[in-house]
Each structure stands twice: as structure tokens, then as C-alpha cells.
Amino acid sequence: MRRHRPIHPLPLRIMHWLNVIAIVTLIGSGWEIYNASPILPFSFPQWAVIGEWLGGAIAWHFAAIWLLMLNGLAYLIWGTASGHFRRKLLPITPRAVFDDLLAALSLRLQHEEGVYNAVQRLLYWGVISLGILAVLSGLAVWKPVQLWYLSDLFGGFGFSRIVHFAAMSGICAFLLIHVLLVALVPRVLPAMIFGGRVPETTHAE
Amino acid sequence: MTSPLDRRALLSRGLILGAATMLSGCNYDDLQHPDMADRFLTGMSRWNDRVQAALFSEHRLAPTYPASAITRPPRFNAYYDIDQAPQVDPATWRLELTGRIADKRPWTLGQLRALPQESQITRFICVEGWRVVGQWSGVPLGQFLRRINADTKARYVSFQCADGYYESIDMPSALHPQTILALDFLGEPLTAPFGAPVRLRIPTKLGYKNPKSIVAMGVTNVFPSGYWVKQGYNWFGGS
């Protein structure tokens, strides 16, 4: 029996912050790559992109992708093996999501230390799926000849680019909500750095 | 009729790309004096070369298209303006051969045209993200390398161009059946902007790995790099 259980175990915290580095680098450099041949009638501002020019952006993108993939794989294995997914992100029912969403929108949803509400659970499953989608569609854009089956899966080179862009947009939407919630409940931030401590009352569970 | 200004706007993307390389900061601004980020990124890029070489299959063909899919008008792309494309006299042009090749006699255009030709309608994907479909025909590079008794166990095939551009590819990609020394584009001899008199057409790689207006070809085990690679692009550039 441990003396106290952290809200966020050390492996999760390490993977979380490695993921921040990977995601920020991938999105910033991805925007610069997008700017070389935009598929929508806008470009990302130069202050927001990483890499300074296309060659630099591609180099950052294809360096950071290894961090994202290895870190993501470690997260999926750890999350499954440690029971993190089962304990923290399940169960999830439409009813609970609906109730929690209603409570959140009327600002009545309480933050319970070390417990994800149903909306959070849905968002985490969503962003994990989007991450996998971004990697697969990215591979399809990277190797439409060698990985032709992935390219075909996403409807060819042009559609793969659109799917990749959509996955990025979804991840950005998640990040916006994610950071906004931290701003609303700032005491969750130290826990993601130092681990935090699950209150005694929920310890018995 | 397009005014010089319109044409300039049309071609500006290639120029912007060229000009962007002069920006300062890290990220490959001065590869003569690489900083830590440059060294890290170069190391990762070499690793990605190896991953791409492992993914490459000599039997996997790039998709081919019907004639109706050909992009018209064709899209010119280079790091210079279209009227600066090198003018090569086809009568005096010779393909010089260097390195690990037994028969180094230079080739004339007529000699190349006398060889069996292959035609392909394939997709050309630029590293910038756009793509076009075109028809190219010419001499399969693998057959040509065997004809001149090149060392096909060597690692690289390099190309020097009339405009100072240079590129190199790995031997497995050079021997791929769809890799050709193209002489014709859209059923006509290549024009200057599209790489006259001979260009490399390799649909299993990105656009910048398709050098135009080739004047010399070499086979070597010494990494020959490339014009864009020297500035930070990935060398393998596979598709």
C-alpha cells in the first residue's frame, strides 16, 4: 500500500510534456508546409509557423513525427497495460456525456481531483483517434506510391492532404478547449508537472 | 497573352522558395556553418533516408493515368524564371559519363533516340504539395546503365545539369522500371523550360529529384548530394 497516489503518475507526465513538444513542432511546421501550396484560400501567418522556409519546416516535421509516434505508441501500451484507460477513461455512456455537457455549459460541473468527467473522457478518446488519423493520413501524403493502400484508403493524394488538414484542425480545436479548461481551473496545472495528490476521500475507491 | 508581370506572379512560388533560403536564423540558413538544430535535423533527415530506402520496392509501380488526366497547360517550375531556362543546342549536346561506368563514350541525342523508348503518363508530385499529371517518354535508365556497363552495385547515380542544378538518386530507384531518361514530353521533344534535351523522369520520387537539361551522369559510391539537399531538403525524396 502506497502512502499517496499521484493524480498523474510519472510516466503519464513525461509522455504528456514530450507530446507537447512533438505536437507544437508538428503543427507549426505543418502550417509552413501547408503555406507552400495552400488547399484553402488562406495561409498561416509567418509568426505562427516553425521552420522559416519549406525545407526547414519539412525537416522539423519529419524529425518531430518520430517523437510523436514513439511517444504515442508508449502511451497506448502504457495506458492499456497499466489500466489507465480502463480506470480513467472508461466507462463512457452517451447519457453521462449529455448530463456532464449540460452541467458544464451551465457552469455547474465540479472539477473532481483525479477524475475525468464524461465530456473529458469523450474528448480524450476523440483526440487519441485524431492523432492516429493524423499519423495515418500523413503517411499517405508522405508515400502515396510505397504506401498506396493508405493513399487509397483516404481517397488518393489530394484527399489525404484534406484528411491530414482536418485531423490537424480537430487536434487544434481540442488544444483550444484543453488549454481553456486549464485556464478556468488553473490548479490542475501543477498536478501535471509535479504529480499532485489524490484526496484521501477518493483514495478508498 | 500574359504580361511579364502576370507571368512573374505565376512563377513567383519557385522564386519565393529560392529567396526564402536566404532568410537568417537556424533551420538551414547557412549550412556551411551548421548550428545544433541544423546538425540534429540533418541527422534525422539521413535517418529518414534509410527508412525510405527500406520502404522502397523495385516492384511497386507509381500509378499511371489515362491521357484525359494530363494537366494542360503543363506547369513550369524551377528556382528561376521561365525565360531563364537553359538553351541547349541539341546538335552539339552530349551526355558525358563519369565514375563507375565501363563505357564512358559520350552519347548524342540521336544515339539516345535510337534506343528502345518507354512512354508513361504519371503523376509528378512537388515537395510543396501540388501535383500534375504528364506524359513523358524516353530511355529506361536501368537499361541504359546496363548498356554502358555501369556498376549497378554502386550506391548512387548523379546528374549534372546545364543550369548548374545537380541531383543524385539511389541505385535501386535508378533501376526501377519507371525511371527514364526522358526525351519527349506530351508527345513532343522536350522544350527548354521542361528540361530539353534530356531530363530524368522518376515518378517514385518528388519533383526536385527529376533534374532537367542533363549534361553529365555519373555512377559513384561517394554521396553526391543535390542542389536542394545542400540547402536542407531530404535527399531520398521518395514518393
Interface residues (C-beta under 8 A of the other chain):
Chain A: I33 Y34 A36 S37 I39 G51 E52 W53 L54 G55 G56 A57 I58 A59 W60 F62 A63 W66 K143 P144 V145 Q146 L147 W148 F157 G158 R161
Chain B: R13 L17 A20 T21 L23 G25 C26 N27 Y28 D29 F40 L41 T42 M44 S45 W47 N48 Q52 L55 F56 S57 R60 L61 A62 P63 R123 I125 C126 V127 E128 G129 W130 R131 P203 T204 W228 Q231 G232 Y233 N234 G238 S239
